[in-house]
Amino acid sequence: MGNSISDLTLDEVFADRLTERPCVYINKDREVWVATEMCAQYLETNVDAIVVRDAEKNPMGIVGGYDLLDHLRKNPTRDFQYDNTVEQIMYKNLPIVEKETKLKDLIAKWKESRRAFAITPNEFGYSPISARKMLEVGIKCKTDITASSLPKKKIVTFAPDDTLGRIIDLMFEHNTRKLLLEYSDQFISDRQVLGEISRILKFQPDVDNFRDIPVNQMELEEIKVIKDDMTLNKLCSVMYRMDHPYIFYKDIAISPWDVTVTLLSEKVRKGEGVSKKTCPHCGKEID
């Protein structure tokens, strides 16, 4: 019988893959608009947040979707984006973990901070660890957990005539990064909101209050709907190949964070050997 995944160290879980990617950095004195543009590119990737560095290039905090949108809902103006620095809005309790840190302790830190992001030392600096990276763990795990057994959450929806202000308020009210457009299979994420803000900063100088922007002028993402009750490792395999992983099975919404929390279960154990290849569309094994 394999080991419980959550009791393993990050080194045991990831080995060399723990530090295969470098962090993305921003200087503490850069303006907020720069971080907005960068996060619009990196959110939902393995990076998922930007590490803020001091003058000596030491990490001193992070800035991600939560931090930018939290300040945006309080200060939704163009001037705030240009007149304030990332140091003023960053999350200062920088989560640094070691390769000896247990997976369950990392996830506990994420739950406490409400930010699924940490950094770990590598040969040249630091590497990021995000909820998306947990999909790599799920792919190789051994478990009988399937999509139908994952916890059902309240699906938060928005209307086509809502504004960005309403979207951001709903995200914070329900502690979610994604909202579903009512009566559809489309959704909006924090990454898309920041992308729209960045676009308007560049091309619509007459817009000042970003909360008033109509959401119907934005292009939304399509949710991937699956029909088979996939096991956790097959779900992770499908999601890993998606640019912006978000899956629906019947009335259950599944994101990388849902996978992360599921990895704490005693039913999720370390798999043996090399994972088989799976179809990126249906998750079925390929010979």
PAFI-205002 format. One record per residue (C-alpha): residue number from 1; residue in one letter; x, y, z. Coordinates in pm, 1 decimal, decimal comma. Example, Ala and Ser with C-alpha at 12.3 -4.5 7.8 and 13.67 -1.06 7.14 Angstrom:
rec num->1; residu->a; x->1230,0; y->-450,0; z->780,0
rec num->2; residu->s; x->1367,0; y->-106,0; z->714,0
END
This chain:
rec num->1; residu->m; x->0,0; y->0,0; z->0,0
rec num->2; residu->g; x->134,8; y->344,6; z->-87,6
rec num->3; residu->n; x->189,5; y->633,1; z->148,8
rec num->4; residu->s; x->-70,8; y->897,4; z->217,7
rec num->5; residu->i; x->13,4; y->1183,8; z->-17,2
rec num->6; residu->s; x->-45,7; y->1460,3; z->238,5
rec num->7; residu->d; x->207,0; y->1311,6; z->484,5
rec num->8; residu->l; x->488,5; y->1322,8; z->230,0
rec num->9; residu->t; x->738,5; y->1606,3; z->200,6
rec num->10; residu->l; x->745,8; y->1830,9; z->-104,8
rec num->11; residu->d; x->1073,1; y->1668,0; z->-203,8
rec num->12; residu->e; x->911,5; y->1322,8; z->-188,5
rec num->13; residu->v; x->612,1; y->1442,7; z->-387,1
rec num->14; residu->f; x->786,3; y->1643,1; z->-659,8
rec num->15; residu->a; x->1157,3; y->1544,1; z->-652,6
rec num->16; residu->d; x->1347,4; y->1749,6; z->-915,5
rec num->17; residu->r; x->1023,5; y->1899,9; z->-1049,6
rec num->18; residu->l; x->986,6; y->2106,3; z->-732,0
rec num->19; residu->t; x->1234,5; y->2365,7; z->-857,1
rec num->20; residu->e; x->1205,9; y->2328,3; z->-1233,9
rec num->21; residu->r; x->1056,8; y->2675,9; z->-1287,2
rec num->22; residu->p; x->1179,7; y->3016,4; z->-1169,2
rec num->23; residu->c; x->957,6; y->3274,9; z->-1003,8
rec num->24; residu->v; x->842,0; y->3585,9; z->-1187,5
rec num->25; residu->y; x->960,7; y->3898,4; z->-1005,7
rec num->26; residu->i; x->868,7; y->4264,3; z->-985,3
rec num->27; residu->n; x->1056,7; y->4547,9; z->-815,7
rec num->28; residu->k; x->883,4; y->4693,0; z->-509,4
rec num->29; residu->d; x->887,4; y->5042,4; z->-662,0
rec num->30; residu->r; x->702,5; y->4951,0; z->-981,1
rec num->31; residu->e; x->353,9; y->5094,9; z->-1028,2
rec num->32; residu->v; x->41,1; y->4890,3; z->-963,5
rec num->33; residu->w; x->-55,4; y->4894,5; z->-1333,4
rec num->34; residu->v; x->257,4; y->4692,7; z->-1413,7
rec num->35; residu->a; x->155,0; y->4421,3; z->-1167,2
rec num->36; residu->t; x->-197,4; y->4427,2; z->-1311,1
rec num->37; residu->e; x->-65,2; y->4359,7; z->-1659,8
rec num->38; residu->m; x->174,4; y->4088,1; z->-1539,4
rec num->39; residu->c; x->-90,1; y->3906,2; z->-1336,1
rec num->40; residu->a; x->-325,6; y->3910,3; z->-1633,8
rec num->41; residu->q; x->-61,8; y->3695,4; z->-1807,1
rec num->42; residu->y; x->47,8; y->3468,8; z->-1522,6
rec num->43; residu->l; x->-259,4; y->3395,1; z->-1309,5
rec num->44; residu->e; x->-380,0; y->3032,5; z->-1332,4
rec num->45; residu->t; x->-37,5; y->2919,4; z->-1458,2
rec num->46; residu->n; x->223,3; y->2742,2; z->-1246,9
rec num->47; residu->v; x->345,5; y->3089,4; z->-1148,9
rec num->48; residu->d; x->4,3; y->3232,9; z->-1043,8
rec num->49; residu->a; x->150,6; y->3526,6; z->-845,1
rec num->50; residu->i; x->433,6; y->3776,6; z->-877,8
rec num->51; residu->v; x->714,7; y->3788,2; z->-619,9
rec num->52; residu->v; x->803,7; y->4139,6; z->-503,9
rec num->53; residu->r; x->1176,5; y->4210,9; z->-451,7
rec num->54; residu->d; x->1360,0; y->4485,2; z->-264,1
rec num->55; residu->a; x->1653,4; y->4688,7; z->-394,4
rec num->56; residu->e; x->1893,1; y->4402,1; z->-314,5
rec num->57; residu->k; x->1668,1; y->4160,8; z->-509,3
rec num->58; residu->n; x->1555,0; y->3977,5; z->-196,8
rec num->59; residu->p; x->1192,1; y->3856,8; z->-195,3
rec num->60; residu->m; x->976,5; y->4062,1; z->39,1
rec num->61; residu->g; x->617,0; y->3982,0; z->-56,5
rec num->62; residu->i; x->382,1; y->3866,9; z->-331,4
rec num->63; residu->v; x->113,6; y->4028,0; z->-540,8
rec num->64; residu->g; x->-160,4; y->3824,7; z->-705,0
rec num->65; residu->g; x->-521,7; y->3845,5; z->-811,3
rec num->66; residu->y; x->-651,9; y->3866,1; z->-454,5
rec num->67; residu->d; x->-432,1; y->4165,3; z->-368,7
rec num->68; residu->l; x->-496,5; y->4357,2; z->-690,0
rec num->69; residu->l; x->-873,7; y->4305,6; z->-688,2
rec num->70; residu->d; x->-901,4; y->4383,3; z->-317,7
rec num->71; residu->h; x->-745,7; y->4725,5; z->-374,1
rec num->72; residu->l; x->-927,1; y->4772,0; z->-703,6
rec num->73; residu->r; x->-1267,5; y->4740,7; z->-539,6
rec num->74; residu->k; x->-1167,4; y->5009,0; z->-286,3
rec num->75; residu->n; x->-977,2; y->5232,7; z->-529,9
rec num->76; residu->p; x->-1118,8; y->5167,9; z->-879,8
rec num->77; residu->t; x->-949,6; y->5462,2; z->-1050,7
rec num->78; residu->r; x->-684,3; y->5505,1; z->-1314,7
rec num->79; residu->d; x->-482,4; y->5732,5; z->-1083,9
rec num->80; residu->f; x->-450,2; y->5459,4; z->-821,3
rec num->81; residu->q; x->-294,6; y->5225,8; z->-1079,0
rec num->82; residu->y; x->-33,6; y->5484,0; z->-1176,5
rec num->83; residu->d; x->32,3; y->5665,1; z->-848,4
rec num->84; residu->n; x->83,4; y->5367,7; z->-615,5
rec num->85; residu->t; x->352,6; y->5099,4; z->-600,4
rec num->86; residu->v; x->329,5; y->4724,7; z->-557,1
rec num->87; residu->e; x->497,7; y->4756,6; z->-218,4
rec num->88; residu->q; x->188,1; y->4939,7; z->-94,1
rec num->89; residu->i; x->-53,2; y->4663,7; z->-193,6
rec num->90; residu->m; x->154,2; y->4343,0; z->-169,6
rec num->91; residu->y; x->91,1; y->4056,0; z->72,0
rec num->92; residu->k; x->381,9; y->4086,5; z->314,5
rec num->93; residu->n; x->371,1; y->3745,0; z->483,3
rec num->94; residu->l; x->578,3; y->3584,5; z->211,1
rec num->95; residu->p; x->519,4; y->3207,5; z->221,9
rec num->96; residu->i; x->863,0; y->3041,9; z->190,8
rec num->97; residu->v; x->873,1; y->2663,4; z->229,1
rec num->98; residu->e; x->1154,6; y->2409,3; z->220,5
rec num->99; residu->k; x->1172,5; y->2076,6; z->40,4
rec num->100; residu->e; x->1128,4; y->1907,1; z->380,8
rec num->101; residu->t; x->790,8; y->2078,2; z->432,1
rec num->102; residu->k; x->504,3; y->1829,2; z->431,5
rec num->103; residu->l; x->234,2; y->1869,4; z->169,6
rec num->104; residu->k; x->-38,9; y->1894,4; z->434,6
rec num->105; residu->d; x->149,4; y->2176,6; z->610,6
rec num->106; residu->l; x->182,5; y->2372,3; z->285,0
rec num->107; residu->i; x->-190,6; y->2341,6; z->217,6
rec num->108; residu->a; x->-264,5; y->2449,9; z->574,9
rec num->109; residu->k; x->-60,4; y->2766,7; z->512,8
rec num->110; residu->w; x->-259,8; y->2830,4; z->197,0
rec num->111; residu->k; x->-590,4; y->2792,3; z->376,1
rec num->112; residu->e; x->-481,0; y->3039,0; z->642,6
rec num->113; residu->s; x->-354,5; y->3302,5; z->397,4
rec num->114; residu->r; x->-632,0; y->3247,4; z->139,8
rec num->115; residu->r; x->-356,6; y->3246,9; z->-123,6
rec num->116; residu->a; x->-257,3; y->2917,2; z->-284,6
rec num->117; residu->f; x->99,4; y->3022,6; z->-354,9
rec num->118; residu->a; x->442,0; y->2972,6; z->-198,0
rec num->119; residu->i; x->806,0; y->2986,6; z->-301,0
rec num->120; residu->t; x->1090,3; y->2747,8; z->-230,0
rec num->121; residu->p; x->1466,8; y->2799,1; z->-266,6
rec num->122; residu->n; x->1643,3; y->2667,2; z->-574,3
rec num->123; residu->e; x->1998,8; y->2686,2; z->-705,5
rec num->124; residu->f; x->1953,2; y->3033,3; z->-852,6
rec num->125; residu->g; x->1687,1; y->3189,7; z->-632,9
rec num->126; residu->y; x->1332,8; y->3066,6; z->-583,5
rec num->127; residu->s; x->1070,3; y->2854,0; z->-755,5
rec num->128; residu->p; x->692,1; y->2895,4; z->-730,3
rec num->129; residu->i; x->444,3; y->2639,9; z->-595,3
rec num->130; residu->s; x->79,5; y->2700,6; z->-680,7
rec num->131; residu->a; x->-251,8; y->2515,8; z->-674,8
rec num->132; residu->r; x->-207,0; y->2437,7; z->-1041,7
rec num->133; residu->k; x->113,7; y->2250,1; z->-959,0
rec num->134; residu->m; x->-94,2; y->2023,3; z->-735,3
rec num->135; residu->l; x->-243,2; y->1879,4; z->-1053,8
rec num->136; residu->e; x->93,2; y->1709,2; z->-1106,7
rec num->137; residu->v; x->46,0; y->1536,4; z->-772,0
rec num->138; residu->g; x->-308,2; y->1433,1; z->-852,0
rec num->139; residu->i; x->-205,8; y->1278,7; z->-1184,8
rec num->140; residu->k; x->26,3; y->1031,8; z->-1011,5
rec num->141; residu->c; x->-182,8; y->953,8; z->-705,0
rec num->142; residu->k; x->-365,5; y->630,5; z->-627,1
rec num->143; residu->t; x->-725,4; y->674,3; z->-512,5
rec num->144; residu->d; x->-1082,5; y->565,7; z->-569,1
rec num->145; residu->i; x->-1207,3; y->923,9; z->-534,6
rec num->146; residu->t; x->-1406,9; y->1030,9; z->-840,8
rec num->147; residu->a; x->-1567,2; y->1352,5; z->-962,7
rec num->148; residu->s; x->-1903,7; y->1257,5; z->-812,9
rec num->149; residu->s; x->-1753,3; y->1224,2; z->-464,4
rec num->150; residu->l; x->-1596,7; y->1570,9; z->-459,8
rec num->151; residu->p; x->-1775,3; y->1824,1; z->-236,9
rec num->152; residu->k; x->-2052,9; y->2024,5; z->-398,3
rec num->153; residu->k; x->-2010,7; y->2400,8; z->-366,7
rec num->154; residu->k; x->-2254,3; y->2680,3; z->-422,3
rec num->155; residu->i; x->-2217,5; y->2785,3; z->-785,2
rec num->156; residu->v; x->-2198,6; y->3163,9; z->-785,6
rec num->157; residu->t; x->-2344,2; y->3322,4; z->-1098,9
rec num->158; residu->f; x->-2356,3; y->3667,5; z->-1254,0
rec num->159; residu->a; x->-2588,8; y->3835,0; z->-1503,3
rec num->160; residu->p; x->-2493,0; y->3958,6; z->-1852,8
rec num->161; residu->d; x->-2568,8; y->4319,9; z->-1755,6
rec num->162; residu->d; x->-2353,9; y->4316,5; z->-1440,3
rec num->163; residu->t; x->-2055,0; y->4548,6; z->-1402,8
rec num->164; residu->l; x->-1697,9; y->4462,3; z->-1312,1
rec num->165; residu->g; x->-1765,7; y->4613,9; z->-971,5
rec num->166; residu->r; x->-2043,8; y->4361,7; z->-914,8
rec num->167; residu->i; x->-1819,7; y->4077,8; z->-1038,4
rec num->168; residu->i; x->-1538,4; y->4169,6; z->-798,3
rec num->169; residu->d; x->-1779,3; y->4207,1; z->-505,0
rec num->170; residu->l; x->-1924,7; y->3861,1; z->-572,5
rec num->171; residu->m; x->-1576,5; y->3708,2; z->-585,2
rec num->172; residu->f; x->-1488,0; y->3844,2; z->-243,4
rec num->173; residu->e; x->-1829,0; y->3778,3; z->-93,5
rec num->174; residu->h; x->-1809,1; y->3409,7; z->-188,3
rec num->175; residu->n; x->-1429,4; y->3367,8; z->-172,8
rec num->176; residu->t; x->-1399,4; y->3244,0; z->-531,0
rec num->177; residu->r; x->-1184,1; y->3329,0; z->-831,6
rec num->178; residu->k; x->-1441,2; y->3220,0; z->-1090,1
rec num->179; residu->l; x->-1805,9; y->3306,9; z->-1154,1
rec num->180; residu->l; x->-2046,6; y->3133,0; z->-1390,2
rec num->181; residu->l; x->-2259,3; y->3333,1; z->-1634,1
rec num->182; residu->e; x->-2618,7; y->3240,7; z->-1549,1
rec num->183; residu->y; x->-2791,6; y->2991,9; z->-1782,3
rec num->184; residu->s; x->-2469,1; y->2925,4; z->-1974,5
rec num->185; residu->d; x->-2147,1; y->2725,2; z->-1981,5
rec num->186; residu->q; x->-1925,2; y->3036,0; z->-1971,3
rec num->187; residu->f; x->-1732,4; y->3182,8; z->-1681,1
rec num->188; residu->i; x->-1521,2; y->3480,9; z->-1581,6
rec num->189; residu->s; x->-1207,4; y->3469,4; z->-1365,4
rec num->190; residu->d; x->-987,0; y->3713,1; z->-1175,5
rec num->191; residu->r; x->-731,1; y->3681,3; z->-1455,6
rec num->192; residu->q; x->-985,1; y->3802,4; z->-1712,5
rec num->193; residu->v; x->-1090,4; y->4095,0; z->-1493,6
rec num->194; residu->l; x->-729,1; y->4209,1; z->-1460,4
rec num->195; residu->g; x->-677,6; y->4160,2; z->-1832,5
rec num->196; residu->e; x->-972,2; y->4388,4; z->-1905,6
rec num->197; residu->i; x->-841,0; y->4653,1; z->-1664,5
rec num->198; residu->s; x->-500,3; y->4636,7; z->-1831,9
rec num->199; residu->r; x->-657,4; y->4671,4; z->-2176,5
rec num->200; residu->i; x->-862,4; y->4973,8; z->-2072,8
rec num->201; residu->l; x->-559,5; y->5140,6; z->-1914,3
rec num->202; residu->k; x->-386,4; y->5120,2; z->-2251,2
rec num->203; residu->f; x->-663,2; y->5190,7; z->-2500,3
rec num->204; residu->q; x->-950,8; y->5372,6; z->-2326,4
rec num->205; residu->p; x->-807,5; y->5676,2; z->-2146,1
rec num->206; residu->d; x->-1155,0; y->5825,4; z->-2097,1
rec num->207; residu->v; x->-1257,2; y->5542,5; z->-1858,1
rec num->208; residu->d; x->-1168,7; y->5622,7; z->-1498,5
rec num->209; residu->n; x->-1394,6; y->5419,7; z->-1267,9
rec num->210; residu->f; x->-1328,8; y->5054,5; z->-1347,4
rec num->211; residu->r; x->-1620,2; y->4932,5; z->-1134,4
rec num->212; residu->d; x->-1862,3; y->5076,4; z->-1390,8
rec num->213; residu->i; x->-1727,6; y->4873,4; z->-1684,2
rec num->214; residu->p; x->-2001,9; y->4647,9; z->-1830,6
rec num->215; residu->v; x->-1902,1; y->4282,5; z->-1824,9
rec num->216; residu->n; x->-2088,3; y->4215,2; z->-2151,9
rec num->217; residu->q; x->-1803,7; y->4380,5; z->-2344,5
rec num->218; residu->m; x->-1564,4; y->4106,0; z->-2231,5
rec num->219; residu->e; x->-1491,6; y->3771,9; z->-2394,8
rec num->220; residu->l; x->-1561,6; y->3490,8; z->-2148,6
rec num->221; residu->e; x->-1408,4; y->3143,4; z->-2111,7
rec num->222; residu->e; x->-1588,6; y->2816,9; z->-2188,4
rec num->223; residu->i; x->-1625,7; y->2562,7; z->-1909,3
rec num->224; residu->k; x->-1519,0; y->2209,4; z->-1993,6
rec num->225; residu->v; x->-1809,9; y->1975,4; z->-1920,9
rec num->226; residu->i; x->-1730,7; y->1606,9; z->-1867,1
rec num->227; residu->k; x->-1983,5; y->1323,5; z->-1883,9
rec num->228; residu->d; x->-1779,8; y->1041,7; z->-1729,1
rec num->229; residu->d; x->-1733,2; y->1007,8; z->-1353,1
rec num->230; residu->m; x->-1353,8; y->1026,7; z->-1377,8
rec num->231; residu->t; x->-1113,8; y->928,2; z->-1102,0
rec num->232; residu->l; x->-907,6; y->1206,8; z->-944,8
rec num->233; residu->n; x->-591,8; y->1127,1; z->-1139,8
rec num->234; residu->k; x->-779,0; y->1134,5; z->-1472,9
rec num->235; residu->l; x->-945,7; y->1463,2; z->-1377,7
rec num->236; residu->c; x->-605,0; y->1610,4; z->-1301,6
rec num->237; residu->s; x->-465,6; y->1482,9; z->-1630,2
rec num->238; residu->v; x->-739,6; y->1661,7; z->-1825,3
rec num->239; residu->m; x->-708,9; y->1981,9; z->-1622,8
rec num->240; residu->y; x->-329,7; y->1986,7; z->-1649,7
rec num->241; residu->r; x->-358,0; y->2023,7; z->-2027,4
rec num->242; residu->m; x->-600,7; y->2316,9; z->-2002,0
rec num->243; residu->d; x->-479,6; y->2676,2; z->-2016,0
rec num->244; residu->h; x->-738,4; y->2777,2; z->-1757,6
rec num->245; residu->p; x->-849,6; y->2461,1; z->-1575,7
rec num->246; residu->y; x->-1214,9; y->2454,6; z->-1473,2
rec num->247; residu->i; x->-1436,6; y->2147,3; z->-1511,8
rec num->248; residu->f; x->-1803,8; y->2071,1; z->-1456,9
rec num->249; residu->y; x->-1936,9; y->1725,3; z->-1384,6
rec num->250; residu->k; x->-2314,7; y->1738,3; z->-1352,9
rec num->251; residu->d; x->-2363,9; y->2003,7; z->-1079,1
rec num->252; residu->i; x->-2008,6; y->1985,5; z->-941,3
rec num->253; residu->a; x->-1750,9; y->2252,4; z->-1030,3
rec num->254; residu->i; x->-1386,8; y->2144,2; z->-1006,2
rec num->255; residu->s; x->-1083,7; y->2375,1; z->-999,0
rec num->256; residu->p; x->-716,6; y->2320,3; z->-905,4
rec num->257; residu->w; x->-800,9; y->2438,4; z->-553,5
rec num->258; residu->d; x->-1062,5; y->2163,4; z->-518,1
rec num->259; residu->v; x->-796,4; y->1911,6; z->-618,2
rec num->260; residu->t; x->-555,7; y->2063,2; z->-365,9
rec num->261; residu->v; x->-800,8; y->2022,3; z->-78,3
rec num->262; residu->t; x->-883,9; y->1667,7; z->-188,9
rec num->263; residu->l; x->-515,6; y->1571,6; z->-164,0
rec num->264; residu->l; x->-552,5; y->1600,5; z->216,8
rec num->265; residu->s; x->-779,4; y->1294,9; z->218,4
rec num->266; residu->e; x->-645,4; y->971,1; z->364,7
rec num->267; residu->k; x->-792,8; y->804,2; z->56,6
rec num->268; residu->v; x->-533,1; y->970,5; z->-165,6
rec num->269; residu->r; x->-210,2; y->775,2; z->-162,5
rec num->270; residu->k; x->117,6; y->778,3; z->-345,1
rec num->271; residu->g; x->98,9; y->593,7; z->-674,4
rec num->272; residu->e; x->357,1; y->343,1; z->-790,9
rec num->273; residu->g; x->556,8; y->361,3; z->-1111,4
rec num->274; residu->v; x->506,3; y->589,6; z->-1408,6
rec num->275; residu->s; x->163,4; y->732,8; z->-1482,8
rec num->276; residu->k; x->1,1; y->611,0; z->-1803,0
rec num->277; residu->k; x->-71,1; y->855,6; z->-2081,0
rec num->278; residu->t; x->-426,5; y->981,1; z->-2092,1
rec num->279; residu->c; x->-638,9; y->1152,5; z->-2355,7
rec num->280; residu->p; x->-641,4; y->1532,9; z->-2296,5
rec num->281; residu->h; x->-1014,1; y->1543,3; z->-2379,5
rec num->282; residu->c; x->-1172,8; y->1248,0; z->-2199,2
rec num->283; residu->g; x->-902,6; y->1139,1; z->-1953,5
rec num->284; residu->k; x->-907,3; y->776,4; z->-2074,0
rec num->285; residu->e; x->-579,5; y->584,1; z->-2085,8
rec num->286; residu->i; x->-394,7; y->565,3; z->-2415,7
rec num->287; residu->d; x->-202,7; y->250,6; z->-2508,0
END
